[in-house]
Amino acid sequence: MIALSARMFAMTLPMALPGREVMAQQAANPAAPPQLFSAGYIAQVLGSLALVFLGIFLVVFLLRRVNRIGGGAGGALRVLASASVGQRERVVLIEVGEQQLLIGVAPGNVRALHTLERPVAAPGTRPARAPADFASLLRAASPTGTGSRMQPGAGL
């Protein structure tokens, strides 16, 4: 029994290993190294890049489309301001026609908190006090308050 299995192994071993002819042919004709900047490779890279950009633009378009409520600028309902007051709760100032409403929004619950008699901000206007530029903020935060400059030659 052992002699029979050893004989079958000896017969199948040359079939499993590549023959001398195949090894000699591979040694004589080594495979050419792949061309890094071939036309096919560049087309594949550019095609992949185009698909990635297309996917990004599609996601941005869909997010803008989903977040748009009321049909854009011509709608009767506009969100003027929003503030988070908890993990999932928000206070939102909306304008409906000529009236402004302050509403509370929570998961599964929307409540009118207050109806404003006078508009908080007229539509399309900026706040009365524009934000200060960085230089004036830095001057105001300096210990001297004047923003004096160091004189050349003054050591540290």
QUIRAMO-V378772 format. One line per field, one symbol per residue. phi: phi as a letter, one per 40 degrees, with the letter a starting at -180 (. if undefined). psi: psi as a letter, one per 40 degrees, with the letter a starting at -180 (. if undefined). burial: 1 if it has 24 or more other ideal C-beta (glycine too) atoms within 12 Angstrom, else 0. A space follows every 50 residues. Layout:
# QUIRAMO-V378772
phi = ???
psi = ???
burial = ???
This chain:
# QUIRAMO-V378772
phi = .cccccccccccccccccccccccccccbcccccccbccccccccccccc ccccccccccccccccccbgggccccbbccaaacbacbbbbbbbbbgcbb bbbbbbdgabbccabccbccaccgbcccbcccccccccccccccgbgccc ccgccc
psi = dddddddddddeddddiiidddddddddgihhiihdfidddddddddddd ddddddddddddddddehheeadeiehihdiihheadeiihhhihhbeih ihihhihehhihdihhdhhdhiheiiidhiiiidddddddeiddeefiii ihehi.
burial = 00000000000000000000000000000000000000000000000000 00000000000000000000000000011100000000011111100001 11111000000000000000000000000000000000000000000000 000000
